[in-house]
Amino acid sequence: MQKQDIAKAGLVLADAFQHDEMWQRFFKPDATLERKGLLFQAPVRYCHRYGGVTATSGNLEGIAAYVVGDGRENTGLRFLLSGAVFSGLRAMSACTRLARQQERIFRPLEEDRVSHMGGTRHLYLMVLGVATAFQGQGLGTKLMKALVEESEQAGIPIYLETQTETNVQWYEKLGFRQIKQVTLPVINLPQWELVREPGT
């Protein structure tokens, strides 16, 4: 995916997660898809600069954004340099007050990722989504298989979190194992932490 595709990728992810319970709480009811897309541009910008962003095709029906590191590299400076911070700030008018508590809400996931993977080079899947019009066509599996192949070639594990319990079974079919289930503070929603070792 090219840098000029970041805005469209944000829209694809905003569409993909429009019915997700967690993200429904973050956005105002009247927030447009375009404004929501600005927030989703943030992880895409970050991963485009410091990792990779894979799309199903040039039409960007689905997006997977990831970084490769040792679990301790997601610093505020790197977010600033990638432009991710500015995308997030521009999206704030579409967000509820809850969105301003993101750091507190997601801190347990960051701490767990460092605890599980800190010091171990791995591929961290930050976000994966398929536009609603293309869901159920195997495009998510296509994206994941591309990441698994990259993981296998590099000989490093993949680490991710998901907020949907049915996704856990889907990831397990791709060789992932569940490490931990947590409940996020403030929003009281569950998250599952998973890892896939190379050769699985």
Number of C-alpha atoms within 10 A of each C-alpha: 16 9 12 8 13 21 18 17 30 26 21 25 28 27 21 21 19 17 11 13 12 16 15 14 15 20 23 18 11 8 14 12 16 17 21 28 24 25 27 25 27 24 25 32 26 25 25 20 18 18 17 19 26 21 22 18 11 10 10 18 22 25 25 24 24 25 23 19 19 17 23 15 14 14 8 11 10 15 19 12 13 20 17 23 20 16 22 21 13 13 21 19 14 22 22 16 14 14 20 13 14 13 10 12 18 14 13 15 18 14 14 16 20 16 12 16 21 16 12 14 16 23 27 23 22 18 18 21 22 26 20 17 10 13 14 10 10 10 20 21 15 14 20 17 13 16 20 23 12 16 20 16 11 13 14 20 23 25 23 21 22 19 19 15 12 9 13 20 14 12 19 14 10 15 16 22 18 16 13 13 15 15 15 17 15 12 13 11 14 15 19 19 21 21 23 22 17 18 12 11
